[in-house]
Amino acid sequence: MDVATQRMTDPDRRPDAKALSALMGPVNYSRWTNLNRYIEATYPGVFVPEWLFGGKKYGWTLRFKKSKSFCTLIPERSRLVVLIVFGGKEREEAETMLDDLSPAVREAYKKATTYHDGKWVALTVTRDGILRDIQRLLTVKRRPKMTRIDTGDRRV
């Protein structure tokens, strides 16, 4: 299967919700929006999602980055792929939780190539459980922002 025919490769057409849903299908588009909402709610004000065009071969991706890479969402025909690059210390922490993750995520992590800038783990979201595993792995990349919960109790 040619990657170029499975991704959004028109440089003049930045993806919108309608195009994403049509490409990925309703279930994967729902996972896409759920992951975006999770990142926004867990890391409020930290990331400004950035659409990047990687050429005809790679197409459009949505990157979340602050000072370093957080994750990249890759919309493909009938699926969603999430790329997470783990640095050295992040790898150590991620590896401590591998036994608690689904077999598909463990396998993808173990097969991922380690480059000079980190271990590039591409995870295909085929079930909601994998999406939960991705959320757990993202907490290794960056600790969630603590938010104050207003309980209504104003005593100091």
N, C-alpha and C positions, 0 to 999 in steps of 0.2 A: 504494500500500500504506500503510495507516494505521499509523504508528509505534506507537500505543498498543496495537494488537492483536498486535504483534510483540515486545513487551517484557513483563517481569514487572511488572504494574501494581496488584497487590493490596497495599495498604499494611499489611495485617494478616499477610501471609505473607512474611517475610524469606526469601530464597532459600536453599535447602540443596542439597547435592550431587545428590540425586535430581531435584529440580525443574530445576536447571541442565542436567543431562544430558538430561532429557526435552525441554527447550526448544531447546537448541543442537544436540543430536544428539551421538553418541559421539565423532566426529572433532573437532568444535569444543570439546567438553567436555575432551577430552584436551589440546588446545592451551591451554585455560583453565588446567588444572591444571599443565601444563608451564611456562606463564608465571608462575604463582604460585610454583612451586618455584624457578624461575630468580631471581625477585626475592628470595625468602627466602635462597637460597644466596649470591647475589652481594652482597646488602646485609643481612647478618645483624644482627638486632636494631635495624635502622634504622626500619622501617615497621611500623605496626600497621594491617592492612587494615581499612577502615571501610565498612560498607554504608550507602548513602545512598538515601533514597527521594525522587525528583524529581517526584512527583505522577503523576496518571493519564497525562499526556502522555509523560513520560520514564521512569517506572518506577524499578526498582532498579538501582544501579550499585555497583561495588566500587572505592573510591578508596584510593590509596596516597599518603600525604602525610607529610612531616616538618614543616619550617618553611614549605615551599612545595610546591605540587603536583608530584607525580612522574608519575603516570599514573592513568587511570581505565579499568577494564574494564567493558564494557557487554554483558551477555548479551542476545542477540536470537534470535528463532526461526531456527534453522538457520545461525546465524553468531555470530561473536565480533567485536566492535569494540573497539579500544583508542584512547583519546583521550590525546594528549600535547600539553601547552601549552608552547611554546618562547618564552622571553623573548628580548630583543635579542641578548645575547652567545651564548646557546644557539643562536639561529637562525644566526648566523654560522658556528658550529662545525658544526651539522647540514648546512648548505649545502655545506661543504667535502667531505662524504662522500656527497652525493646521487648522484654518478656511479657509486658502488660499490653502490648499492641497486637493488632490482628496479624495473622500469618502473612497476608499480602503486603502489609507495610513493613514487617520485619524483613521479608525477602527482598523488597525493593531497596531497603536501606543497605542490606548486606551486599547486594549486587551493584550498588551505585559506585561510580568512579570517584576516587579522591584525587583532586588536582592540587596545585600549589596554593590555591586560594580557598580550599575546603572540599568537603564531600558534597557532591551535587546529587541530591535525591529527588527524583521525579516520581510523584505518586499519582496514579490514576484513580480517581474517585469513582468506584463502581458500586459502593453502598454507603449508606449514611454512617456506618461504623468507621469507615475509613476517614470520613470527614471529621469525626470526633478524634480519631488518632492524630490527624493533621493539627487540629486545635491544640492538642496536648504537646505536640512537637514544637508548635509555634511559641509556647511558653518557655521553651528552652532558648529560643532565639532572643526573646525579650520578655521579661517579667510583665504580667498584666499590670496596668495602672490601677492603683487602689482608688476607689471612689467612696466618698462619704455617703453613708445611707442616712437619710433624714428620718429618724424614728418619731419625730414630733416632740421628743423630750428635750426641752430647752434648758434644763438645769445645767449649771456649770460646775 
